[in-house]
Amino acid sequence: MSSSAFQYDEAFSRNIGWVTQAEQAALRGKRVAIAGVGGVGGVHLLTLVRLGISAFHIADMDTFDLVNFNRQAGAMMSTIGRPKAEVMAEMARNINPEVDIRIFDKGVDADNLGEFLKGVDLYVDGLDFFAFDARRHTFRACQERGIPAVTAAPLGMGTAVLSFLPGKMSFEEYFRLDGCDEDEMAVRFLLGLSPAMLQRGYLADPSRVNFAERRGPSTIAACQLCAGVTAVEVLKILLGRGDVIHAPWGFQFDAYRNRYVKTWRPGGNRNPIQRIGLFIARRQLRAMRG
């Protein structure tokens, strides 16, 4: 019978088999940074805590509201109006009371990224889709510090995943966002994440996509798929085993369409095929705006 007192080895013993005892101990000693712990970022945190990772830096400046209920792990009637980072830290500690979590309640920016990434083994992107400045600063800082970074986008009822590893293609080299206005960054980021655009064919109400208002539909199914896939990528990177697909390679899985696509865009958004896709996407955006 299990003791009521927390014991790390027992709490995560069912991971053993897919990882070794030594690998589980290694995961226990890792520190992961997550910027944005609302939608996909909150599920990332809880999934990685259950994987046995025991130290985190989390950043979020927002509070929970009713509009978050469809997808955010910490959004409940009891948490409306409460800071997302604070709530998610409590949930993480309720799984592992020994977890070490440092909260950055002002979010991330160019001024605090040094502290946010200090001592971190890996970064997981949980920022809002439209948080382009914060995302660019964070990925650049990871590149400069040799920190692996993973982003998984919740698209439709699936996920698109890109990993950026030290010494390989960088976030900026792939997405090419320099000098772009916000509309162009949104188009480049979306198409860069999902060159296959598997989610496009079953969008039921296109009027719910509004780049000008920074608004789009979302599902908990996509957020949970993101977290599961990201956890595996994190495990492989931190333990140094398994095949890690990294930019300009990526992949997308769409549960609604039962499809998996591995993508390759050498040159990123500068790739000729990608440039054609961007041209079409810009035209579609203009048409949506009338």
N, C-alpha and C positions, 0 to 999 in steps of 0.2 A: 504494500500500500504506500502511496506517495505521502511525503510529509507536507504539511501546510506551509512550511518555511520554503522560501525560494532556494532552489539549487540549480545553478546553470547547467551542469552536466545532465541532470535528469530532464530539465525543461526542454532541452534541445537534442535529447538522445535519439529521437526518431529521424533526425537528419542523417545520423550515422548509417552508412551503407551507400548513400549517394555521395557523401563525403567521408573521409576517414576521420578518426578521432583527432589526429594531428591537424588535419585541415580545419576541423571545427574549432580547435583551439586557436588556429591562426586567424580565423574569421572573428573570433572573440576579441582579438587585439587590434582590429582594424577600425579606422575612423573615416566616416563618409559624410560629405557635405551635401545638403539638399536645399536648394533655393526655391521657395514656393512649396508650401505644405497644405494647400487647399485641395484641389481636385486630384490630379494624378500624383502630386508630390506627397500628399498625406498617405495614400495607399502605398507609395514607395517606402515611406518611413516604416510603417507597420509591417510590411512584408520583409524588409531587411532586418528589422528587430527579431522577427520570428526565424529568420535565417541564422540568427545568433550573433550578428554584428553588434558591438556593445558601446560604440562611441559615435556621436553624431554632432554636426553643426547644422542647425536648421534656421532658415530665414524666411520671415513673412511679416508684412506690416498690416495685413487685413484682419477683419473679424468675420465670424460666421453669420449668415443670413439665410432666410427661407429659400432664396434662389439657388443656394448651394446644395439643397437636399437631394437632388437627383443623382449626385455623383461623388460628393466629398465625404470621406470616412468620418470626419469629426463633426459634421453638420447634423445636429439633433436639436430638439426643442430645448434641451437643457443647456445648449452651448450658444444659442442665438445671442449675438452681441459680444461674445468673448473672443479674445485674440486667437487666431488659428494656430500660431506656433505654440502658445501656452497649452491649448487643449490637446494638440497632437503630442506634445512632450508628456503630458499626463497619461495619455493612452499608451504611449511607448513604455513608460515606467510601470504601468499596470501589467504589462506583459513581462518586462524584465526590470525589477526594481533596482538592479545594479547598473543599468544603462547610464552612460555619461552623455548628457545632452547640453550643448551650449546654444542658447537662443539668441538670434539676431532679430529683434522685434521692429527694426526699421527697414527690413529687407536688405538687399545687397546693392552696393553702388561702387564706384571707382575708389571711394575713400575707405571703405571697410573690408574690401576683398582680401587684403593682406591678412587680417585677423580671421576672416571667415574661412580662408583656405589654409591657415597655419596648422601644420601637423596632419593634414588630410591625405588619405591614401587614394581617394577617388571622389569625383563629383558626379551627382545625378541631377539632371535638369528637371525642375518641377515648376518653372516660371510660367506665368500666363502667356498664351500664344503671342500676344501683342507687346510683350515686355522686351522689345528689341534692344534698347540701350543696355539694360541690365544684363541681358543674355550675352551680348557681344563682349561686354567688359569681363563677364565671368569666364567665358570660354577662352578669351585672350589671356587672362590671368592664369588659367589652368595650363595653357600651352607654355607660357613663360616659366612656370614652376614644374613642368614635367608631370602634371597630374592627369591621369586618364579621365575622360568625361563621357557620359552617356546621356543621350536624349531620346525619349520615346514619346511620340505624339499620339494622343487618343483621337483617332480619326474615324468617324462613323461608328461602327461596331467592331473596330479592329485597332491595330497599332502599327506605326512605322518607326523603325529604330535605326539610329546612327550612333556609332561610337567613334570618338576622336582620341587617338593614342599618342603618347609622346614620340616625337620624331617622325610622325606620319602626317598626312594631310590635315590641315587645321580647319577649324570651324569657318574662319573668314575666307580661306582659300576655296572651300567648298561652296558656301552660300553666296559669296560675292555681294555683300550688302553695302559696302562702302560707297558713299555718295548718293544713295537711294533715298527717295522720300518714303513715308510710311506705307503707302499703298504698294509701292514696288517691293519694299522689304517683305510685306505680307505675302505677296505673290511668290517671291523668290524663296521665302522660308517654307511655304506650303508645298510648292512643287519640288523643292530640294529634299524635303522630308519624305515625300511620297511621289517619286517620279511615275509610278504605276497608277496612282490615283484610283485605287480599287474602291474607295468609298463613294466615288462620284455617282455611280449608276443607280443608287437607291435613295438618294436624298429626297425625302417626301415633300418637303416644303422649302424651296429655295429662298423664299422671302425671309426666312429666319437667319440667313447668312448676311451679315451687314458689317463690312470692314470699317466703314466710316464710324459706326457706333461701337466698334470693337466687340461685336457680338456674334455668336454662332452656337448651333446646337451641340449637345454633348450627351454621352451616356456613361453610366457606371460600368457597363460591360467593357467599354474601351479602356477606361482607367484601370480596371483590374487586369486586363490583358497586358497593358503597358507595364504594370508593376511586376507581374509574373515573368515576363520576358526580360525586363531590366534586371531583376534579381539574378537570373541565370547569367546574364552578361557580366554583372558585378562579381558574381562568384568566380567565373572563369578568369576575369582580369586579376582579381585579388589573389587567387590561388595559382595563377600561371599555368592553367591547363585548359584544354579544349580549344576549339577554333573560334577566335574572336573576329567577327566581320567588322572591319573598320572603314571609314570614309577613304576613298570614294565609293566603297561598297556599302550597301545597306540592305534592309529587308522590310517587307510589309506583310502582315497577316491580317486578313479580313474574315472574321467569323461568319458574318452574314452571307458572304459570297463563297465561303469555304475555299479560299484561295490564299496561297503563299507565293510571294514573288521576291526573288533576290535581285536587287538592282545594282547597277554599276554605271557610274557617271564620272569617268576620268575628266578632270578639269572642273567638276562640279557644275554649277550653273553656267559655266562658260562652254560646256559641252554642246556641240551642234544640235543633238537631239533635244537636249534640255532647252536650248534657246528657242526652238520651234514650239515646245510646250509652253514656254513663258509668253511667247507672242500670242498664242491662242488664249491663255489664261487672262492676259491683259484685256483682250477683246471681250471676253466673257464678263469680266469685272465691269467694263464700261457699259455693256448691255444691261447688266443687272441694275445699274444706276440710272438707266433710262437715257 
